[in-house]
Amino acid sequence: MVNVRELLIAILQMSFIIFISSCDDINTCGELYSDRKLKIAFAQKSKSLIIDSIPSGLSFYSLLNGDTSYIFYDDTVSARLTFPLSQLSDTSEFVLKINKLTDTLLFIASRKIELISSDCGFNTKFTLQKLYYTNNTTIDTMILIESDVNKDVDKNFKLVLKQKGTIPDTINPDAIGKNVLVFD
Amino acid sequence: MRTLSFLVAFTFLISSQLYSQVVQQTKKLGISFDLVGPIKTVFDKDYLNLEGQINFGSLRNFYPTVEYGMLKYNKKTTDNLKNNYNYASNGNYLRLGFDYNTFKKNLQGENNLVLFGLRYGMATLSHNADNIIIRDTIWGTTPQMKFSQNDMKANWIEIVGGIKVELIKNLTLGWTMRLDFLINTNGMAGTKPFYIPGYGRGNKNLTIWYTYTIGYNVNFTKMGFKK
């Protein structure tokens, strides 16, 4: 017959081993930082439907300091792309380029610094407030999925491209528009 | 602070009233210390958490409990490839509540417990940091930043489950697993603290953690408390 007291002591010993083995912080810095990138998935308008798609020839760049450009993605094929937001400014601008046609995404986010782990140090916690975007050429609309950039989600936005055959070869100056999404 | 004082006084008052009525059922005052904090300090010299617990013996298998502790965390990095920072936090905490013993199979003279309990936790803390640099190869590395926040407060509800075994007469060893639900914070609108003393990581609304305690049961009926 099992002695209950000995059983309790065995549970104590096991719990102590579990405690000691759980002392290490299993998170790596890379994982923690990647959670804080903006994630954009792609879709294509098809008549009245919006269908998830994997577009090709996608390029994204940003104008840093007004003149120097940084290329995030160059002529890539992807169903989803991630973008780091600026730690220096409340605004982060990305230019989408497909077949020499461009549209611009301008994210506005408030920033707070946060100690995420002793090894990885501080990082910025972003709270999205607004998104301005143009839909002059390739972008049809932007759909908000999750405004919390810090959450480990599959996507924050769905970027809907215009229906095939409706993308203009050149920008029509009369059609230039700017849209805004505001987040609570 | 007035709320805190009131809760402590209220708990002691209620406990003393109950004991004066049911002293024949009460036998032991349990005093214990948490080993998790000191053990963690062995692995992480920047972390210091000390905690003591008093439970006031059994009242129909309920054990009124008071836990008090302090937490200090100081971290300085200068050679981190990612970031540099100096961070210091300091705080105290108090938990009030009870454990309920579900274990009925003790042999004569044994005092082993299988516990489920509830706590109300409260903490006060301050933290500050300087020399914070966040490196970013795309948008640019931040300039040095610093902050200081005092008089932060947090309150939480804690569900406790665990065991306590009397190894030899009156000497106990215990383990609990705790589930904490943050219900309120005050003064944390800026940078959240890395640790909330007695609760865990400051950026989480739910934490799970352990205590591993060593304790001694004092037979207070022999100390003249009997009425």
Boltz contact constraints between the chains, C-beta under 6 A:
constraints:
  - contact:
      token1: [A, 4]
      token2: [B, 105]
      max_distance: 6.0
  - contact:
      token1: [A, 5]
      token2: [B, 112]
      max_distance: 6.0
  - contact:
      token1: [A, 8]
      token2: [B, 112]
      max_distance: 6.0
  - contact:
      token1: [A, 8]
      token2: [B, 163]
      max_distance: 6.0
  - contact:
      token1: [A, 8]
      token2: [B, 165]
      max_distance: 6.0
  - contact:
      token1: [A, 9]
      token2: [B, 165]
      max_distance: 6.0
  - contact:
      token1: [A, 11]
      token2: [B, 163]
      max_distance: 6.0
  - contact:
      token1: [A, 12]
      token2: [B, 173]
      max_distance: 6.0
  - contact:
      token1: [A, 12]
      token2: [B, 175]
      max_distance: 6.0
  - contact:
      token1: [A, 15]
      token2: [B, 175]
      max_distance: 6.0
  - contact:
      token1: [A, 19]
      token2: [B, 210]
      max_distance: 6.0
  - contact:
      token1: [A, 23]
      token2: [B, 43]
      max_distance: 6.0
  - contact:
      token1: [A, 29]
      token2: [B, 82]
      max_distance: 6.0
  - contact:
      token1: [A, 70]
      token2: [B, 138]
      max_distance: 6.0
  - contact:
      token1: [A, 84]
      token2: [B, 138]
      max_distance: 6.0
  - contact:
      token1: [A, 86]
      token2: [B, 139]
      max_distance: 6.0
  - contact:
      token1: [A, 87]
      token2: [B, 134]
      max_distance: 6.0
  - contact:
      token1: [A, 87]
      token2: [B, 136]
      max_distance: 6.0
  - contact:
      token1: [A, 87]
      token2: [B, 139]
      max_distance: 6.0
  - contact:
      token1: [A, 87]
      token2: [B, 142]
      max_distance: 6.0
  - contact:
      token1: [A, 88]
      token2: [B, 139]
      max_distance: 6.0
  - contact:
      token1: [A, 88]
      token2: [B, 140]
      max_distance: 6.0
  - contact:
      token1: [A, 113]
      token2: [B, 191]
      max_distance: 6.0
  - contact:
      token1: [A, 114]
      token2: [B, 192]
      max_distance: 6.0
  - contact:
      token1: [A, 115]
      token2: [B, 87]
      max_distance: 6.0
  - contact:
      token1: [A, 115]
      token2: [B, 194]
      max_distance: 6.0
  - contact:
      token1: [A, 118]
      token2: [B, 75]
      max_distance: 6.0
  - contact:
      token1: [A, 120]
      token2: [B, 82]
      max_distance: 6.0
  - contact:
      token1: [A, 121]
      token2: [B, 80]
      max_distance: 6.0
  - contact:
      token1: [A, 121]
      token2: [B, 82]
      max_distance: 6.0
  - contact:
      token1: [A, 121]
      token2: [B, 83]
      max_distance: 6.0
  - contact:
      token1: [A, 121]
      token2: [B, 85]
      max_distance: 6.0
  - contact:
      token1: [A, 122]
      token2: [B, 83]
      max_distance: 6.0
  - contact:
      token1: [A, 122]
      token2: [B, 85]
      max_distance: 6.0
  - contact:
      token1: [A, 122]
      token2: [B, 132]
      max_distance: 6.0
  - contact:
      token1: [A, 122]
      token2: [B, 134]
      max_distance: 6.0
